[in-house]
Amino acid sequence: MANRTPLYEMHGALNARMFEFGGWEMPLWYTSIVDEHMTVRNAVGIFDASHMGKLLISGKECVKDFQSLVTRKLEKYAPGRCVYAHLLDGEGRIIDDMIITMISSDRLFVVCNAATRGKVVDWISSNSPRFDLKDVTMEYCCLAIQGPRMVELLDAVLDKSKDPSPLDMRRYHACLTKLTLPRASREKMDEFSWARGIAIGFDSPGIPAVVSRTGYTGEDGIEIFAMREDTLQVWKSLLELGKTHGMKPIGLGARDTLRLEMCYLLSGHDFDGSQTPLEADAEFAIDWDHEFVGKERLEEQKRSGGYRRLVAFESVGKGIPREGYRLLSSSGKIIGSVTSGTMSPMLKVGIGMGYVPEEFSKPGTEIAYSVGEKSIAARIVKKPFLKKR
């Protein structure tokens, strides 16, 4: 049976179209994918992302130990920083991508993908037993608030009595704060004790939460991690406050089209355990100045070159690329397949990503994709399709 977030019944009350994703029953859309997509681009939307895996790593040397498993040198990042990283197998292939939040010198908070959570937990547990790993996926929610009107909405909700306030944070930073809302839970979030931290009087009104300036849309936004018992209160309060800011609930359908316009990777699609970060065009997520599982194979691949590349392309002819469609050279030779594709609500053109040989990866290269016996002209373009806003 699929898992359900604390908001499952609320999604039903909002007439969401539900579907199974990564072992969870999640909302695909409430109104339509395009309507919700444009809401996030033009106003602000709220996502239930509680299906994402949430792990706590702790131990005296956990930062050094954990960084030996991932592509980032974590010890160079201060508490409060959020770091995008890849977890690799011994052959340098991506097991999962994740956001690692530096809580303190002996504690990390890891957000991984829902479908790969079990694999991630097993791999970490079997490869570095010197720290403690606690799976807290079912204990905390994750609500993402994304869009250009996010700041004006959350200005009324986030505790600004401390300096800096959550809205003063730069992107890819996080803090422990309070939401100025009535509480459902009386539990403390003691696991999130910040070295640089923010002292919180938990006996005073408000909901404790970790707030990070992160997201999966390309828009300014935050992600809120609160106790499971407080999820419904936070969701309902934010939706009510958001009415005057154009806020709507957003399903995973729009989450997918939003991330694709930014060329963000989707686990199980743009990587499935057979690609390396170099092939996935994610060398930016590698800190080469530390040792980690899979590094030797990546160095060998980088020296040798000639590996396939994940590219972005847009339709020249009329058509919408879909996952699994074949990618063709201008002469009609099969050179790869589409890993992600959609009609861009912003660009009004079919866009997609897929792996092709290096010689076809340069922006401007003319290719095509096949739909049955029909081929649609396309062109390799520079990533992302839209600039981060």
N, C-alpha and C positions, 0 to 999 in steps of 0.2 A: 504493500500500500504506500502511496506517495505521501511524503511529509507535507504538513500544512504550516504556514506562518501564523502568528497570532491574529493576523488580519483576514484570514480566510473568509469568515462570515461577513466581514465588512465589504470585501470585494464583491461578494454575491449581492449584498444590499445595493451596491453601486452598479449592478447589472454588468459586471465584468464578464468578458468571454474568457473562461478558464482553460488552461491546457497544462500538460505535464512537461516540466523542464528540469533536467538534472535531478530527477527524483523528487520533485516538489510540484504541488498544484499551485500554479501561479497565474496572475491575470495577463492575458495576451493584449487585450485592449478594453477600454471602457466605452469610448465613442467610436473612434477609428484611429488607425495608426498614423495617418497623415495629420489629422486634427491634433493629436497628442504631440506629434513631432513638432509641429509649428508652435504649439503652446510653449514648449521648452525653448525653442529658438527665439520667441518673441516676448514671452512673459516669464512664467515659472511653473514648474511641475513637481509633483511629489511621487516618488517611486517606493514601492515595498521591495527592498533588496535583501530581506531577511533570510533568503535561501542561501546567500553566500556563506562559505565556510569561515568560521571565526576561531582562531587558535591562540592560546596564550603560551608563550615560551618563557621559562624562567630558570634561573640558576646563576651561580657566581660568575661563570665564564660563558654564559649563554650567547652573548653577542659574538665573541670570537668563534665559538663552536658552530653557531648557526650560519655564520657567514661562509663557513667552509662548504656549505651545502647549496648556497645561492650565488648568483652572479654579481652581487654587490658587496663592496667592502663596508660592512655596516659600522665598524668602529670609527669611521671618519664622520659619521652623521650624529648630530647632537640629539638629546631627548626632545621629543616634539616633532621630529622630522618624519615624514612618510616617504618611503622609498619603493619604487617599482622595481621588481626583480623577477628572475626566472629560476625555477628549481629544475635541475637537469639530472638525467641519469648518467651513468659512466661513459656513455658514448656521446655525450654533449647534447642529447635530444631533450626537448622541453617536456617535462612532466606537467608543469602548470606555471602560469604567471600569477603574481600576487603583489599586494601592497603590504609592506612591513612598516609598522609604526614603532618608532623608538620610544619606549616608555621610560626606561632608565638603563643603567649599566647592567642590570641583571634581569631585565624583563622586556619582552617584545610582544606586540600584538600583530597577528598575521591574518589577512583576509585573502582567502583563496576561492577558487570557483566551486560551485555546488556539486557538479557531477564528478569532479576529481578529488573531492575532500577526503574520501576514504583512501585513495591511492597516495595522496599527499601525507596524510597522517601515518600510514604504514611505512612510507619511504623515509620520512624524517625519523620515526621511532627506531627503525632498523639500522640507520646509518649514523646516528649520533645519540647514544644513550646517556651522555653526560649532562644533559639538561632535562628539565621536566616539561612535558607537553600536555596541555589540557585543552580538550575540544569543548569550546563554550558556544558552539553554534546555536544550540537550543536555549541558551540562557539569555542571549542578547538579540535585540532586533537590529536591523539596519534600514534606515529611511534616508533616501537621497533627495535633497532639495536642489534642483538645478534650473538655471535660467537667468537672464539678465535682471530680473526683478527680485532675485533671491535676497539681496542685501536689505532692501527696504522692507521685505516681509519679516525677515529674521531679526531685524533691529528691535522689534517689539517682543521677541521671545527669548533671546539669548541674554545671559547675565553680563552686564557691562560694568559691574562694580569692580572688577579686577582688571589689572593692566598687565599685558594687553588683553583686550576682549577678543572673543573668537572671530569677530568680523575684522579685526586688525591683522589676523594671520595672513601670511602669504600662502600661495598655493603649495600643496604638498607639505603642510604643517598641520598639527593637531594639538588639542588640549582637552583637559578634563574641566568641565564647566557645569552650569546648571541651566535648565530651561525653566523660565518663570511660569510654570504651569502646575496645577495641583497634582499630587502624586497618587499613584495606585499602590506602589511598592514602598516598603520601609527598609529595604535592603540597601546597604552601602556598596559602592563600587570599589571596594578596597583593593581589588586586583589591579586597578589603574592608578597606582601611586606614582606621581610624576616627580622626577628628580628636580626639574626646574619649576615644577608644578604650580597649581593654583589651589590655595587652601579653601576648602569648601566646608561650610557649616551644614552638615547633613541633617541636623535637626530643624533647620529653617525651611520654609516653603520652597518648593522647586524640585525638578526632576534631574538627578545627576546623569550626565551623558558625556561620552567622548565625542567630540565634534572635530572632523577633519575637513580641510579645504581640498577635497578630492571629488572625483566624479568620473563618469564614463560617457560624457556627452559632448565635450568640447566647450561647454558653457561654464561660466562661473557657478560654483555650487559647493555644497557641503554634504557630508554624510554623517548621520547621527546614529550612534550606537548607545542604546539605552537598555535597561532591564526589560526582559520579556513582559513582565507584568505592567509596565508603563507604556507599552507599544500602542494600544488602542487610544489611550488618552492623548499621546503625542500626535498621532495621526489625525484624530478628530479635531483637536485644537488647531493644528496647522491648516487643515482644510478650511475650517471656519474662518480663521484669520486671513487666509489666502484669497478669499472670495473677491476682496476689493483690489487684489493684485493680479487677477486673471489666472489664479492657480487652478490646476486640474490634476486629478490622479492620472498617472501615466503607466501603461502596461509595458511588458517586455518587448512587444512588437516595435514600439517606437524607440525603446532603449537600443534595439538592434540597428535600426536605421540611423539613429543619432550617432552611434559609435562608428558605423561604417563610413559616414561622411567624414569622420576624423581619422579613418584607417586604424582604429584601435583593434587589436587582435581579439578574436572570439575563440575561447577554448573549445576543442572538439570540432572546430571548423577550420580556422586559419592555422591551427596547430593541433595535432592529434597524437603526439608521441613519436612521430617519425621525422620531425623537423628540428633543426638547431636554431638558436637565436640569430645566427648569421643569415641563414636561409630565410628566416622570418623578418629580415630587415630590422632587427632589434638590437644591433650592436650598442646602441645608446644605453642599454640596460646592463652592460657588462663593464665592471671595473677590473681591468686586466692586472692591476697591481696587488692582487691577492690570490691565494690558492683556493680552488673550489672544485667540487666534483664535476668532471666533464671538461675542465679547462684545457687539458692536453689535447683532446680531440678537436676542440675549437681552434686552438693555435695551429694545429696541423691543417685544418680546413682553410683557415685564413691565409696561411702560407701558400697552399696549393691553388686556391682560387677555383674558378670554373664551376662553382656550385649554383644550384637553382636559386632564384630570388622570388620573394613574395612581392608582387607588383600591384599597383592600382591602375585601373583602366576605366574609360568611359565609352559609352556607345557613340558611334558616329552615325550608324543607321538607326532605325526605329526598332527598339527592342529593350527588354529587361533581362540582364544576366541573372541566372539562378545557380545556386550551389550544385556542382556536379556537371554543369555544361562544359563541353570541351573547348579549350582555347586553341586557336589555329594561327599559324603564320600567315603572312599575306599570300603565300603560295598554296595554302590549304593544308599544310602539314600539321598534325596534332602536336602541340608543344606543352600542353598542360591542361589543368581543369580549374574551374571557378571554385573558390572556397567560400566566398561571400558575395552576394549580389542583391541589388534592389533598384527601384526607381527613386532617385534622390528627390525628396520633397522640396529641397531648397534649390537645386540646380535644374530640376525638371528634365533629367536625363538619366539613362540607365548607367549605374556605376557598379564596380565590383573589384574584387581582389583575387589573385590566384598565383600559383607558382609556375614560373617559366624558366628556361635556360638563360644563362647570363647574357647571351648575345641578343636576347629579345627584351631585356629589362630596361633599356634606356628610354626615358620619357620622349614621346614623339614617335616611337616605333608603331607602325601600323600592324594590327592583329585583327582577329575576328573571334567570335564565339558561335558555337553551333547550337541550334534549337531544332532537334530532329534532323531533317535533311536540309534545313535552311541555315545559312550563316549570316551573322550580323556584324557589320564592320565596327571596329573599335580602335582605340588608341591608348597606348601607355601614357599615363600622366604622372606628374610629380605629386607625392603625398604631402599633406592630406588633401582631400577634395575641397574642404573648407578650412580656413585659418581658424585657430583657436581664438575664442572671443573673450 
